[in-house]
């Protein structure tokens, strides 16, 4: 599956500069950037979910402690 996207001029200029500097084709740079970004989002979601789980466990532990008192 292919997708066509439009980049604003400043982004396109940075992409071209990075491509020329690294010798990596523009399409490859875009693929790598998107994969990196998606991986970052996945890690943020996992961290958020873990923090919510710990928060829930903390609430449960506090309620249990209060019941003991």
C-alpha positions as a Markdown table, in Angstrom:
| # | Residue | x | y | z |
|---|---|---|---|---|
| 1 | Unk | 0.0 | 0.0 | 0.0 |
| 2 | Unk | 1.3 | 3.4 | -0.9 |
| 3 | Unk | 0.3 | 6.8 | 0.4 |
| 4 | Unk | 1.0 | 10.2 | -1.0 |
| 5 | Unk | 1.7 | 13.0 | 1.4 |
| 6 | Unk | 2.3 | 16.7 | 0.9 |
| 7 | Unk | 5.1 | 18.3 | 3.0 |
| 8 | Unk | 5.4 | 22.0 | 3.7 |
| 9 | Unk | 8.3 | 23.7 | 2.2 |
| 10 | Unk | 10.4 | 24.0 | 5.4 |
| 11 | Unk | 10.0 | 20.3 | 6.1 |
| 12 | Unk | 10.8 | 19.4 | 2.5 |
| 13 | Unk | 13.9 | 21.5 | 2.6 |
| 14 | Unk | 15.1 | 19.8 | 5.8 |
| 15 | Unk | 14.3 | 16.4 | 4.3 |
| 16 | Unk | 16.3 | 17.2 | 1.2 |
| 17 | Unk | 19.2 | 18.5 | 3.3 |
| 18 | Unk | 19.2 | 15.4 | 5.5 |
| 19 | Unk | 19.0 | 13.1 | 2.4 |
| 20 | Unk | 22.0 | 14.8 | 0.8 |
| 21 | Unk | 24.0 | 14.8 | 4.0 |
| 22 | Unk | 23.4 | 11.2 | 4.9 |
| 23 | Unk | 23.1 | 9.7 | 1.4 |
| 24 | Unk | 19.8 | 8.1 | 2.3 |
| 25 | Unk | 17.0 | 8.5 | -0.1 |
| 26 | Unk | 14.2 | 10.8 | 0.9 |
| 27 | Unk | 11.6 | 8.0 | 0.9 |
| 28 | Unk | 13.8 | 6.0 | 3.2 |
| 29 | Unk | 14.2 | 8.9 | 5.6 |
| 30 | Unk | 10.5 | 9.4 | 5.7 |
| 31 | Unk | 9.9 | 5.7 | 6.4 |
| 32 | Unk | 12.5 | 5.7 | 9.2 |
| 33 | Unk | 11.0 | 8.9 | 10.7 |
| 34 | Unk | 7.5 | 7.6 | 10.7 |
| 35 | Unk | 8.6 | 4.2 | 12.2 |
| 36 | Unk | 10.6 | 6.1 | 14.9 |
| 37 | Unk | 7.6 | 8.3 | 15.7 |
| 38 | Unk | 5.2 | 5.5 | 15.9 |
| 39 | Unk | 7.5 | 3.5 | 18.2 |
| 40 | Unk | 7.8 | 6.6 | 20.4 |
| 41 | Unk | 4.0 | 6.9 | 20.6 |
| 42 | Unk | 3.7 | 3.2 | 21.4 |
| 43 | Unk | 6.1 | 3.6 | 24.3 |
| 44 | Unk | 4.3 | 6.7 | 25.6 |
| 45 | Unk | 1.0 | 4.8 | 25.5 |
| 46 | Unk | 2.6 | 1.8 | 27.3 |
| 47 | Unk | 4.0 | 4.1 | 30.0 |
| 48 | Unk | 0.7 | 5.9 | 30.4 |
| 49 | Unk | -1.1 | 2.5 | 30.8 |
| 50 | Unk | 1.5 | 1.3 | 33.3 |
| 51 | Unk | 1.2 | 4.5 | 35.4 |
| 52 | Unk | -2.6 | 4.2 | 35.4 |
| 53 | Unk | -2.2 | 0.6 | 36.6 |
| 54 | Unk | 0.2 | 1.7 | 39.4 |
| 55 | Unk | -2.2 | 4.5 | 40.4 |
| 56 | Unk | -5.0 | 2.0 | 40.6 |
| 57 | Unk | -3.0 | -0.4 | 42.7 |
| 58 | Unk | -2.0 | 2.5 | 45.0 |
| 59 | Unk | -5.6 | 3.4 | 45.4 |
| 60 | Unk | -6.5 | -0.2 | 46.2 |
| 61 | Unk | -3.6 | -0.5 | 48.7 |
| 62 | Unk | -4.7 | 2.7 | 50.4 |
| 63 | Unk | -8.3 | 1.5 | 50.8 |
| 64 | Unk | -7.1 | -1.8 | 52.2 |
| 65 | Unk | -4.8 | 0.1 | 54.7 |
| 66 | Unk | -7.7 | 2.3 | 55.8 |
| 67 | Unk | -9.9 | -0.8 | 56.4 |
| 68 | Unk | -7.2 | -2.2 | 58.7 |
| 69 | Unk | -7.2 | 0.9 | 60.8 |
